[in-house]
Amino acid sequence: MTQADSVHSTPRRTALKVVAGRDFDPATPPDEGKQKQRAAYKERKPIEYQDGLPVIDPAGETDRIFRSIAEHRAAAAHYDCCVEIECEAEGKVSADEFFYLQHNTGNAFDTMMLWARALIVDRPTTRRA
C-alpha cells in the first residue's frame, strides 16, 4: 500500500461552493434589496363562518372543489338526521317502516361517501386563506 492510498482526501480551501445556482463566498454578504417587495392583498374578502366552518357558496366559486365541499357537508348533515330518526324509531315502529328507515339511512351514507370520494379526487385550482 502506498502513501497516497492511506491519505484521506480533504477538500481544497480554494474551491468555491455552488449554492442555489450561484457562487457562494462566505466573506461577502448576500445581495441586499434584490428581493421582491410583496404588498398586501387588495381585494381580499372576509370569510364568513357558521358553526365553526367557513360558509361556501358553490354558485359563486370558480373552483369545483368548493362545490364538492358544500355537497359533502349537506350530505353529512342529512346522514346525521337519518341516523337520529332511525335511532329514535327503533322499537317504536313496524318492521316494514324500520326497514325503510334503514334503507334511507344507507342511501344517505352512500351519497355522503360519494361526495367524500369527490373531495379526494378533485384537484383544487385556487387557494383560499
HELIX and SHEET records of a PDB file:
HELIX    1   1 GLN A    3  SER A    6  1                                   4    
HELIX    2   2 PRO A   58  GLY A   60  5                                   3    
HELIX    3   3 ARG A   64  ALA A   89  1                                  26    
HELIX    4   4 ALA A   95  VAL A  121  1                                  27    
SHEET    1   A 2 LYS A  17  VAL A  19  0                                        
SHEET    2   A 2 ARG A  22  PHE A  24 -1                                        
SHEET    1   B 2 TYR A  49  GLN A  50  0                                        
SHEET    2   B 2 LEU A  53  PRO A  54 -1                                        
END                                                                             
